[in-house]
Amino acid sequence: MLKKCDLTKKTDRKTFAEKIAPLQQRLGELQRQLRDEKIPVVIIVEGWNASGITMTIQELIRFLDPRGCTLSSMGLPSVEEKKRPLMWRFWTRIPAAGRIGIFARGWYSRALAEEVAGPGWEDRMERAILSLTRFHRHPAV
């Protein structure tokens, strides 16, 4: 797929601004529509450290009504969160009907970073996969 991308192409600021403006407006329209139709939405922004996760989320939320979305930054779990199942802190942040939940880091990277590192990782990986599978099969997700 990346072989088809022409990374030499550039867009000047004016052209970019002209093309992005209707998309930004459409984002607000879609947020209002999902609120009216009571559709919950989860947006996960992943990436390596210093890859622009914060800047990407900043740009996204500029065009959303803050009353209809929640941002969760998923770093290392707290002492209390470590006492709970792996997916607990994600379950508690899933958006209600008509709202948007934005996650800075999602459950896959957190499972790998927290559950799989170190000796005996194979058993922990199996448990993490089962937990992720149950999470995805839950009707509310």
C-alpha positions as CSV (number, residue, x, y, z in Angstrom):
1,M,0.0,0.0,0.0
2,L,2.7,2.5,0.9
3,K,4.5,1.8,-2.4
4,K,1.6,3.6,-4.1
5,C,2.0,6.7,-2.0
6,D,3.9,9.6,-3.6
7,L,5.7,11.2,-0.7
8,T,7.2,13.8,-3.0
9,K,3.9,15.6,-3.5
10,K,3.3,18.7,-1.5
11,T,0.3,21.0,-0.9
12,D,0.7,24.6,-0.2
13,R,-1.0,26.1,2.9
14,K,-3.8,27.9,1.0
15,T,-4.8,24.7,-0.9
16,F,-4.7,22.7,2.3
17,A,-6.9,25.3,4.1
18,E,-9.4,25.3,1.2
19,K,-9.7,21.5,1.2
20,I,-9.8,21.0,4.9
21,A,-12.4,23.6,5.8
22,P,-15.4,21.7,4.5
23,L,-14.2,18.5,6.2
24,Q,-13.9,20.3,9.5
25,Q,-17.4,21.7,9.2
26,R,-18.6,18.2,8.3
27,L,-17.1,16.8,11.4
28,G,-19.3,19.1,13.5
29,E,-22.3,18.1,11.5
30,L,-21.6,14.4,12.0
31,Q,-21.1,14.9,15.7
32,R,-24.6,16.5,16.0
33,Q,-26.1,13.7,13.9
34,L,-24.6,11.0,16.1
35,R,-25.9,12.8,19.1
36,D,-29.4,13.0,17.6
37,E,-29.3,9.3,16.6
38,K,-27.7,8.3,20.0
39,I,-24.7,6.6,18.4
40,P,-21.7,6.2,20.6
41,V,-18.3,6.7,18.9
42,V,-14.8,5.7,20.0
43,I,-11.7,7.3,18.4
44,I,-8.4,5.8,19.3
45,V,-5.2,7.7,18.4
46,E,-2.1,5.5,18.6
47,G,1.5,6.1,17.9
48,W,5.1,5.9,19.2
49,N,6.2,8.4,21.9
50,A,6.7,11.8,20.3
51,S,4.8,10.8,17.2
52,G,2.3,13.6,17.3
53,I,-0.6,12.0,19.2
54,T,-1.3,15.1,21.2
55,M,-1.1,17.4,18.2
56,T,-3.5,15.1,16.2
57,I,-6.0,15.1,19.0
58,Q,-5.7,18.9,19.5
59,E,-6.5,19.4,15.8
60,L,-9.4,16.9,15.9
61,I,-11.1,18.4,19.0
62,R,-10.9,22.0,17.7
63,F,-14.0,21.2,15.5
64,L,-16.0,19.2,18.0
65,D,-18.4,20.4,20.6
66,P,-16.7,19.7,23.9
67,R,-20.0,19.0,25.6
68,G,-20.3,15.9,23.4
69,C,-16.9,14.3,23.8
70,T,-14.5,13.0,26.4
71,L,-10.7,12.7,26.1
72,S,-8.9,9.9,28.0
73,S,-5.2,9.7,28.0
74,M,-4.2,6.2,28.6
75,G,-0.8,6.1,30.3
76,L,0.4,3.6,32.9
77,P,-2.3,2.4,35.2
78,S,-2.7,3.8,38.7
79,V,-2.3,1.5,41.8
80,E,-6.1,1.2,41.9
81,E,-6.3,0.3,38.2
82,K,-3.7,-2.4,38.6
83,K,-6.0,-4.1,41.1
84,R,-8.7,-4.4,38.4
85,P,-8.9,-6.5,35.2
86,L,-6.9,-5.2,32.3
87,M,-9.8,-3.7,30.4
88,W,-11.6,-2.1,33.4
89,R,-10.2,1.4,32.9
90,F,-11.4,1.2,29.2
91,W,-14.8,-0.1,30.1
92,T,-15.4,2.8,32.4
93,R,-14.5,5.3,29.7
94,I,-16.6,3.9,26.9
95,P,-18.9,6.8,25.7
96,A,-22.6,6.9,26.4
97,A,-25.1,6.9,23.5
98,G,-24.6,10.0,21.3
99,R,-21.2,10.9,22.7
100,I,-17.6,10.6,21.4
101,G,-14.8,9.0,23.5
102,I,-11.3,9.9,22.3
103,F,-8.5,7.8,23.6
104,A,-4.9,8.9,23.5
105,R,-3.6,5.3,23.3
106,G,-5.8,2.3,23.1
107,W,-6.2,-1.1,24.7
108,Y,-3.8,-2.9,22.3
109,S,-0.7,-0.8,23.0
110,R,-1.6,-0.8,26.7
111,A,-2.0,-4.6,26.8
112,L,1.4,-5.0,25.1
113,A,3.2,-2.4,27.3
114,E,1.7,-3.5,30.6
115,E,0.8,-7.1,30.4
116,V,3.3,-8.7,28.1
117,A,6.7,-7.2,29.0
118,G,9.2,-9.3,31.0
119,P,9.7,-13.0,31.7
120,G,6.7,-15.3,31.4
121,W,5.1,-13.0,28.8
122,E,3.5,-15.9,26.9
123,D,1.0,-16.7,29.7
124,R,0.2,-13.0,30.2
125,M,-0.2,-12.6,26.4
126,E,-2.8,-15.4,26.4
127,R,-4.8,-13.7,29.2
128,A,-4.5,-10.3,27.5
129,I,-5.8,-11.7,24.2
130,L,-8.8,-13.3,26.0
131,S,-9.5,-10.1,27.8
132,L,-9.4,-8.1,24.6
133,T,-11.6,-10.6,22.8
134,R,-14.2,-10.5,25.5
135,F,-14.1,-6.7,25.4
136,H,-14.8,-6.6,21.7
137,R,-17.6,-9.2,21.9
138,H,-19.4,-7.3,24.5
139,P,-22.7,-5.9,23.1
140,A,-22.1,-2.4,24.4
141,V,-18.7,-2.0,22.6
